[in-house]
Structure formats: C-alpha cells, structure tokens
Amino acid sequence: MERFEEKMKALIIIDMVVRDVKNRKDRNNLIKNQLLLIKAFNKKKQKVILTGGRKDGKYVPPKNRVMLSLWGDEESKSPEENKVIPELLGSKYDYYIDKAGYSAFFRTGLERYCKKHKITELYLAGIFSGVCVYFTGADSAMRGILPIIVSDATGAPSEKRHKINVENFSELLGKAMTAKQILNKLK
C-alpha cells in the first residue's frame, strides 16, 4: 500500500471569493473542510495553493468576449468582494495564483510550480465543482498529475448539480474523496 508521504501532494483551493461564497448555502461546510485540510497538509509538509483573482481584489475588466457572454462581468467594483475569503487568506499556504480563466493552469505558473516541487497528486477543493475545479482537474490529468476532487470541500449552486459534477469528475478524470478520507490518509 502506498504511503502518503512517499510523493509530494498539494491541496489547491479554487475561487473561494467573497462575492461568490457569501450567498452559498454550503459555505460553512466548505470552509470548515477546507481549513481542516489546510491544517493537515501543512502538518505533513505538503503544499497548499490558493487561487482567485488578484490578491488585492482590484477590479480588472474582463477581456475575453466569450467568457463575458457566458458569465457576464463577475467582478465586483469593491476590492473586498473580489478577494479570497479572509479565513483562507489568513491561513498558512505556500502559493497564491491570480487565476485568469477556468483552469488554474491557464496562463499561470502552476505547472512550473508542480514540476519544481515534484507534485504528483493534486487535491482539488473550491466553490464550483463543475467549472473551475473540473477544468483544473482536467488540466492536471493532461500534465500527468493525478487530480482528486474533495467532494465535501467543493460545491456547486445546488446539491444535485454538485453530485453530477463529482460523478463526472470521478468517471473521467480522477478519484473523488471526502475530507475525512483524506485526513485519515494523512495520519
């Protein structure tokens, strides 16, 4: 049986931005599980990565016409609304990514970071299991890094949609695990 410490793992928490988190029914559970995972990954000296928009929350008008037509202008004029939630920004993490598209690999240094730190498994958590978490997982798999979705540290606007997203992820990309399963694996 593989031991957890044999290979470098990373927890990546995707787009837990104030403007998106504040109206979500599942926010308390997501945040609780994400903070538990951060603590456990830090204890085992594994990497923790946060993603969102600009760390300072500064408004950046969208440039991609296709994305603008799909999602509208998601950015708030208030920098505080555009930041990753304080609970996560105040935690101990190793790397922050100013994400420009669905995938945390798109036009960022994430692939370089993973190679440099010999990361072989990427545990994905975040606000929307079917979009940015999913696309980051797909890009992870294409780069030879095993993506694992943390089913109860990732969510969607509805529980039904989230269940479908997790099923699609585990059928096509990688494993689905709960925070408790990962915490037990880290012991």
N, C-alpha and C positions, 0 to 999 in steps of 0.2 A: 504494500500500500504506500502510495506517495505521501511523503511528509510535507506539510505546508511550507516549512522553512527552506526546502531544497531549491525553490525557484523564487524569483522576485515577483511579487504580486503588487497590484496597485488598485486602489479604490478611486473611482472617478465619480464625482457628484456633479450632475449636469443641470444647469439652468435653474437653480433654486433661487430665482429672482423675486424680490419683494412684490412687484406688481402682479406676478403670476401666482405666487404662493398664498397671498393674503385672502383670496376668495375660494380657496380649495378646501373641501370638506375633509380630505385625507391629510392635510398639512401636519397636524400634530403627530400622527403616526409616522409619516415620512421623516420628519425632523428627528424624532426620538430614535428611530432605527439608524438614520444616517450618523447621528452623534455617537451612538454605541459602536458603530463600525469604525468611525474615525479613531476613537479611543483604542479599539482593539488593533487596528492596523498600525497605529503609532507604537503601541506596546510591543508589537512583533517586528518593529523597524521595517515595515512595508510602506510603500509610498501612498500618499493621499493627494489627490488632484481635485481642484475645484474649477468649474467653468461657468462662465456667464458672459455678460457684456463687459464693457470697460469697468475696471475695478473701482474707478472713481464715480461711476454712474453717469458720466457726462453723456448727454443726448447726442447720438450720431444718426442723422437722417439715413434711411435705407437707400441703397443704390441699385439693388437688384430688382428690376421691374417685375419679374416672375414671382419672387418671394413677396413683394409688395402686393401683388394682385391676389395671392393666396392668403396671406395673413394680415394684410394692412400694415400700418405703421404701429408696430408693437411697442416701440419705445415710448416712455413717458417723458414729459418735459421736466419732470422732477428727478434730479440725480438720485435721490434716496430711493425712489421706486425702481430704478434700473439696477441697483446693486444686488449682489447675492445677499441673502438674509443674514442679519448680524450673528445669529447663532453659529452659522458655518464660517463666516469671515473671521469670527473671533476664535475659531478652533485652530488646532495645530495642523497645518497642511504643508506639503512640500512644493507644490507648483500651482500656479494660477494661470488659466488660459482665457484670454479675451477671444471668445468664440465668434466667428463671422458667419457661420452657416449651420445647417442641421448637424453635421458631424463635427466633433471636437478635433478631428484630424484635418479638416479643411482649412488650408492656409494658416496653420498654426505650427508650433514646434513640438506637438505631441509625439509624432512618430520618432523624431530625433531623441526626445526625452526618454521614450520607452526603450529605444536601442541602447542609449547611453547607460541606462540603469538595468539593462537586461530583463526587462519586464516581459513575462511570458503569459500572464493572465491579467485580465482587466475586469474588475468587478464594477458593474455599472449601476448607478442609482441616479434618481433625478425626478424632475417634475412631470415629464411626459414620456411614458414607456414606448409609445408608438411613433415618435418623431425623433427628437434629438438623441435620446437614449438608443433607440433602434439603429439609427444611421451611424452613430459612433460605434456600436457593436458590429455592424456590417463592415465598416472600415477597419476595425480592429482585426476581424477574421481575415480580411484580404491582406493584412500585413503579417499574418502568422501569429497573432497574439490572441489567445483564447478569450472570447468575451463571455462573461457570466452576468446575467441580469439578476439583481437582487429584488425579488418580486414584491417585498413589503417595504422597500426603501425607494421604490419607484412607483409612480402613479399615473393616473390619467383623469380627465374630467369626470368619467363615470367608472364605476367598478366593473361593469360589463365590458366596456371598451378596454380597460386595463387587462382583464382576463384574456381577451382575444389577443392583445398585444404580446403578453407574456407567452401565450401558446405559439404565436407566430415566431417569436424570437427563439424559443427552445426548439422548434421544428427546423428552422432554417439557419440559425447562427451559432448557438451555444447552449449552455446549461441555464436553467433557472433555479435559483436557490433562495431561501429565506435568510434574513439577517441572523436568526438563531442558528441555522445550519452552518453559516459561515463563522459565527462566533465559536461554535463547537469545534470546527475545523481548525481554528486558530489556536485553540488551547494546547 
